[in-house]
Amino acid sequence: MTPPESLSRRAFLRVIETHGVALACTRVAGAALLSACGGLRYARSSLVGNEIAIPRTEVPVAGVLVDSREGELPLHVKPTGPEQYRALSTRCMHRGCQVDPSADGFVCPCHGSEYAADGSVRKGPTEQPLVEYRVTVEPSRLVVHLDAPITRTRPS
């Protein structure tokens, strides 16, 4: 008898998340909510050292989630203009919960912090913006540099 394949914690959580979203999407009435469910997908990506490579065709206008390092929350990658992209951590800077992308920013489901689309703080309790990473645009792919966070501070 062959032992079952073992799943890492990350792979297991992804399976649970995918099936939960699929179940919710199949039971929901209304096109608006169904389209929102479709926006929760992950892009294909590869991690080499401190760089995540993402095919440009994988990043829709609304943005997409991208796996980060093992055990870390995903990044949200979104175009911000012609040949410009933003990569933000989805880790809330208040208590570390994963923020949810919204139509015009991000919302933390744990304590209600709100962030603008650029990751700046809109409403506390958080006091720090989301971590943003430098993105290099190449002809067929984007490269997110995990070793190059962009330092920002909250305006006074």
N, C-alpha and C positions, 0 to 999 in steps of 0.2 A: 504494500500500500504506500502510495506517495504522500508525503506530508503536505498539507495545504501551504500555498504561498504565504509568506509573512508580509504584512503591510507595515510600512513605517507609520508613525502617528500622523504625519502630514498626508500621506496617501489615503489613510483611513478617513481622516476628516474631509478630504476632498470628495471621496466617494459618498459620504454621508451628506455633505453639502449639495453635491450634484443631484443626488436622488431626492433630497428634501425640496430643492428648488423645482425639480421636474414635477414632483407630486403636487406642490403648491400651484404651479403653472397650469397643470392639467385640470385642476379643480376650481379654478378661478373664472368667474364670468366677467366679461368686459375687455375690450381690446386694449385699453390703456394699461391695465395691470399686466396683461399678457405681454405687451411690448416691453414693459419694465423688467419682467422676468427674463426676457431674451437678452437684456443688457448686462446680465450678471456673469457673462462668460469670461474665461481666461484665454489669453493669447498664447500661442505657441512661443516658446522662448528657450534660450540655452544660457546657462550660467558657466562662465569660464573665469576662474579667479574672482576678481571683483567687478566683472562686467557681465551685464545681461544683454544678450542680443535678441531683438524682436523683429520679425519681418514687418516691413512697413504696411503691407497689406493686411496685417492682423489688427491694426489700430484704427477703429472707426472714429468718426467725429465725436461721438459721445464718450469715447475713452474705453479702456479695457483694463482688467486686472491682470497682473503679471506676477508669477511666482518670484519670490526673492530667495534669499539664502535659506537653507534647511532650518526649520523651526521659527522663522520670522514671518510676520504678516506680509501679504502681497503688496505690490506697488500698484498705483493707479496711473496709467500712462494715457495722455490725451494730447491731441494736436491743439496748439494755441495760435497758429497762424501758418502762413506758407513756410514750409521747411523749418517749423519750430514746434517743439513738443515739451511737455512738462511731465516729470515723473515724481509722484508724491508717495510717501509712505502712508499706509492706511492705519497706522498706529496712532490712536489719540494720545496727545501729549499730557493728558490729565491723569489717567490711570491705565493706559495701555490697551484699551478695548479697540476692536477693529471698527473704524468709521465706515459708514455707508455712503456711497456716492448719491447725490441728489441732483435735481435738474440744474442747480446753480452753485453747487459746492458739496460739502460733506457734513454728515450729522453723526454724532456718537450716540448709539442706542443705550449706552450704559448710564450716562449722567447728563446728556443733553447738550454737550458742547457742540458748537456749530462753527464750520470753517467755510471761507469763500472758496471759489474754484481755484484760486492760486495758493491755497493752503493757509492763508492768513486767518487769524481768529476773528470770528464774527460775534460769538457769544460764549461766555464761560460756562462752566467753571475753569476750563483750561486757560492758561496764560501764554502758552507757547504755540507758534504755528506748526503745521505739519512739516516733517522733514522733506526737503526737496533735493533731488539728485540731478547732477549735470547729465544732459542727453546730447550725444553726438549723432548727427543725421548723416547717413551714408546713402548711396543710391538705392539700395534694396532693403536696408535694415536700419534700425535705431540701436544705439548702444547706450545703456544706462550705466553710469560709472558709480558703483556703490561706495567707492573710496573717495568720492568727491561730493559730499553734501554741500548744498548752497546754504550759507549762513544767513539767517534773517532774524530780525528781532521784532517784537511787537511794538507798533508805534505808541508813543506816550499820549 
